[in-house]
Amino acid sequence: MIFRIALAAVVTINFSTSAAADPYVALNGLEGSDIKRSASSIAARGHRPLSYRELWDVLKDADRHPSRPGHVIGLYSRATIPAQCTEGKAPSGCEQTWNREHVWPKSKVFPRRDQWAHTDAHHIAAELVRCNSLRGNVDLGVGGRLHSECASRRGGAASGTWEPSDAAKGQVARMLMYMAVRYEGDPLGDRTPDLELVSRPTRDGEPRLGDLCVLLRWHQAFPVTQQERDRHATVVRFQGNRNPFIDRPDLAPRIWGKECGVR
C-alpha cells in the first residue's frame, strides 16, 4: 500500500512538471486579442537575434534538401539548388542562384539590420533570386499570372498579390501569422513596429500585410508537414524561440477565426 501511494505521488509530480513546462497551457480558455497577447509572449521567449551573415548558414541547414546533400529547396519554387550557389558569391558553374527571401517584406517596415524582424529566420527562407525578385513586396492572395519557374501566380498592378503553390501555402501562412504575433511594437527592445495581418490591399511602408483570411484558409487547408517541423527545429536551435502556429495550429482560428468567419 505504501509503495502504491509513493508511486502515485511520483506520477503526479511528473505530470505536474510536464504541464508546467508546456507554455501553451496558459492559453487554455483564451480567445481573440487575449490569446494573441499571450502567444506573443511565448513566441518572443528565448529569441536571440541573428546577424544577416548568419542567415546563410541557418538557411543552408533549415532549408536543406532531405535526400540531396549540399542542396537547398526554394520556398515558393520548390526548386533544388546547390547550397553553394548563393547570390553574389556563387562559384562558376552555378546555373541558378538563391538568396534570402523575406516572406514578410522588409520594406513593411523593418529595413534595418538591427531590427530583429530583419533577420528573423522563422520567416526568411531560401529561394531562387528570380522568384524572390518577382514576388517583391506584394500581399498574399489568390490569382494572377502563373510563373512556372516559381510555381506561383503573380497578380498585376491592380491586384498586386502573390499566390504560391499548394506545397508552400500552409508554411507561408504560418510564417506570416508568427510575424503578426511575435512583433507587437517593440515591448522587448526588438526595434520592430507592431506588425498586423489585414484583409485588404496594403501599401509599401506600412506595417501591414494581406490577406489575413486567405492565409487562415491556407493554414487550415494545408497542415504542418514533417519538413516544416524539421525546419522549425533547426531555426529554434539557432535562434532560440518558437513559432506557436507550428506547435499549436489550433491557435490561428482562435485568434482570427471570428474576424474571418471560420472555426
C-alpha positions in Angstrom: 0.0 0.0 0.0 2.8 2.4 0.9 4.6 1.6 -2.3 1.4 2.4 -4.4 0.9 5.7 -2.6 4.6 6.6 -3.2 4.3 5.6 -6.9 1.1 7.7 -7.3 2.9 10.7 -5.8 5.8 10.3 -8.3 3.4 10.1 -11.2 1.5 13.2 -10.0 4.8 15.2 -9.6 6.0 14.2 -13.1 2.6 15.1 -14.7 2.6 18.5 -12.9 6.2 19.2 -14.0 5.3 18.3 -17.6 2.2 20.6 -17.6 4.3 23.5 -16.1 6.9 23.0 -18.9 4.2 23.5 -21.6 3.9 27.2 -22.1 0.7 26.7 -24.1 -1.2 25.6 -21.0 -1.5 29.3 -20.2 -3.6 29.9 -23.3 -6.4 27.5 -22.3 -9.7 29.3 -22.4 -8.4 32.4 -24.1 -9.7 33.8 -27.4 -9.1 36.7 -29.8 -6.8 39.5 -28.6 -6.2 37.9 -25.2 -4.7 34.7 -26.7 -2.8 36.8 -29.3 -1.0 38.7 -26.4 -0.2 35.5 -24.6 1.0 33.8 -27.8 3.2 36.8 -28.5 5.0 36.3 -25.2 5.6 32.7 -26.0 6.9 33.5 -29.5 9.4 36.0 -28.1 10.7 33.7 -25.4 14.4 32.9 -25.9 14.8 34.9 -29.1 18.4 35.5 -30.0 18.7 38.0 -32.9 20.9 36.7 -35.7 23.2 38.6 -37.9 22.4 38.9 -41.6 25.5 36.9 -42.4 24.5 34.1 -40.0 21.3 33.6 -42.1 23.2 32.0 -44.9 24.3 29.2 -42.6 20.9 28.9 -40.9 19.1 28.6 -44.2 21.6 26.1 -45.6 20.7 23.9 -42.7 17.0 24.8 -42.3 16.1 24.5 -46.0 18.4 21.7 -46.9 17.1 19.1 -49.3 16.2 15.9 -47.3 17.7 13.5 -49.9 20.2 15.6 -51.8 23.1 16.6 -49.6 24.6 20.0 -50.4 21.3 21.4 -51.8 18.5 23.6 -50.5 14.9 23.8 -51.5 13.3 27.1 -52.7 10.3 28.1 -50.6 7.9 29.0 -53.4 9.6 27.3 -56.4 10.4 24.1 -54.6 13.5 24.1 -56.8 16.5 22.1 -55.8 19.5 24.4 -55.7 23.2 23.8 -54.8 23.7 25.3 -51.4 26.9 26.9 -52.5 25.2 28.8 -55.3 24.4 31.9 -53.2 23.7 35.3 -54.7 26.8 37.4 -55.1 29.2 34.6 -54.1 28.3 31.8 -56.4 31.2 29.8 -57.8 31.5 29.3 -61.6 29.2 26.6 -62.9 26.0 27.7 -61.0 23.1 27.7 -63.4 20.8 29.2 -60.7 21.5 31.2 -57.5 19.4 31.6 -54.4 19.1 34.3 -51.7 17.3 35.2 -48.5 13.6 35.7 -49.1 11.8 37.8 -46.5 8.2 36.3 -46.6 7.1 39.4 -44.7 8.8 42.0 -46.9 11.3 44.1 -45.1 10.0 47.2 -46.7 7.0 46.7 -44.4 8.6 48.1 -42.2 12.0 46.8 -40.9 14.7 47.8 -43.5 17.5 48.0 -40.9 19.6 45.0 -39.9 19.4 46.0 -36.2 15.6 45.4 -36.3 15.1 41.8 -35.2 12.4 41.0 -37.8 15.0 41.8 -40.5 17.0 38.7 -39.6 14.2 36.5 -38.1 14.7 33.1 -39.7 11.2 32.0 -38.9 10.0 34.0 -41.9 13.2 34.0 -44.1 13.8 31.2 -46.5 16.0 30.1 -49.4 14.6 31.0 -52.8 15.7 31.5 -56.3 16.8 35.0 -56.9 14.4 35.3 -59.8 11.4 34.3 -57.7 12.4 36.5 -54.8 12.5 39.5 -57.1 9.3 38.5 -58.8 7.3 38.3 -55.6 8.7 41.7 -54.5 6.7 43.1 -51.5 3.1 42.3 -52.6 0.4 40.8 -50.4 -0.5 37.2 -50.4 -3.7 36.4 -52.3 -5.3 34.3 -55.0 -5.0 34.5 -58.8 -2.7 36.1 -61.3 -0.3 35.0 -64.0 1.4 31.7 -63.4 5.2 31.8 -63.4 6.1 28.1 -63.7 9.7 28.6 -62.6 8.4 29.9 -59.3 5.4 27.6 -59.1 3.4 30.7 -58.2 0.9 33.3 -59.5 1.7 37.0 -59.6 -1.2 39.4 -59.8 -0.9 42.6 -61.9 -0.7 46.2 -60.7 -4.4 46.2 -59.9 -4.4 43.1 -57.6 -0.8 43.1 -56.5 -0.9 39.6 -55.0 1.3 36.5 -54.8 -0.1 33.0 -54.7 2.5 30.3 -54.0 1.9 26.7 -54.9 -0.1 24.4 -52.6 3.2 22.9 -51.4 4.1 26.3 -49.9 0.8 27.8 -48.9 0.5 26.4 -45.4 4.1 27.1 -44.5 3.9 30.7 -45.8 0.7 31.3 -43.8 2.2 30.1 -40.6 5.4 32.2 -41.2 3.3 35.3 -41.5 1.0 34.6 -38.6 4.1 34.1 -36.5 5.3 37.6 -37.5 1.9 39.2 -36.7 2.1 37.7 -33.2 5.8 37.9 -32.5 6.1 41.7 -33.2 3.8 43.8 -31.1 5.5 47.2 -31.2 8.9 46.8 -29.5 7.9 46.0 -25.9 11.1 43.8 -25.6 13.5 46.1 -27.4 13.4 44.3 -30.8 13.3 47.6 -32.7 10.4 46.3 -34.8 7.0 48.0 -35.2 3.7 46.3 -34.5 3.0 44.0 -37.4 -0.5 43.1 -38.3 -2.3 40.9 -40.9 -5.2 42.6 -42.6 -8.0 41.7 -45.1 -7.2 44.5 -47.6 -4.5 45.5 -50.0 -1.5 47.1 -48.3 0.9 49.8 -49.4 4.7 49.9 -49.2 5.9 51.4 -45.9 3.1 50.3 -43.6 3.5 47.5 -41.0 0.6 45.6 -42.5 0.2 42.6 -44.9 -2.7 40.9 -46.5 -4.7 38.8 -47.0 -5.4 37.6 -43.5 -8.4 35.5 -44.3 -6.8 33.9 -47.3 -3.8 33.0 -45.1 -6.1 31.5 -42.5 -7.8 29.3 -45.1 -4.4 28.1 -46.3 -3.3 27.4 -42.8 -6.3 25.1 -42.3 -6.2 23.5 -45.8 -2.5 22.7 -45.7 -1.5 21.3 -42.3 2.1 21.4 -40.9 4.3 18.9 -42.7 7.3 17.0 -41.3 9.6 19.1 -43.5 8.2 22.2 -41.8 8.7 20.7 -38.3 12.3 19.8 -39.2 12.9 23.3 -40.4 11.3 24.8 -37.3 13.6 22.7 -35.1 16.6 23.9 -36.9 15.6 27.6 -36.6 14.9 27.1 -32.9 18.4 25.6 -32.4 20.0 28.7 -34.0 17.6 31.4 -32.9 16.1 30.1 -29.7 12.4 31.0 -30.0 9.4 29.1 -31.4 6.6 29.6 -33.9 3.4 28.9 -31.9 1.4 28.0 -35.1 3.7 25.1 -35.8 3.5 23.8 -32.2 -0.3 24.5 -31.9 -2.1 25.0 -35.2 -5.4 25.4 -33.4 -4.3 28.8 -32.1 -4.8 30.5 -35.5 -8.6 30.2 -35.7 -8.9 31.0 -32.0 -7.1 34.4 -32.8 -8.6 35.3 -36.2 -11.4 32.9 -36.8 -14.2 35.2 -35.7 -12.8 38.0 -37.9 -12.7 35.7 -40.9 -15.9 33.7 -40.2 -14.1 30.4 -39.8 -13.5 28.0 -36.9 
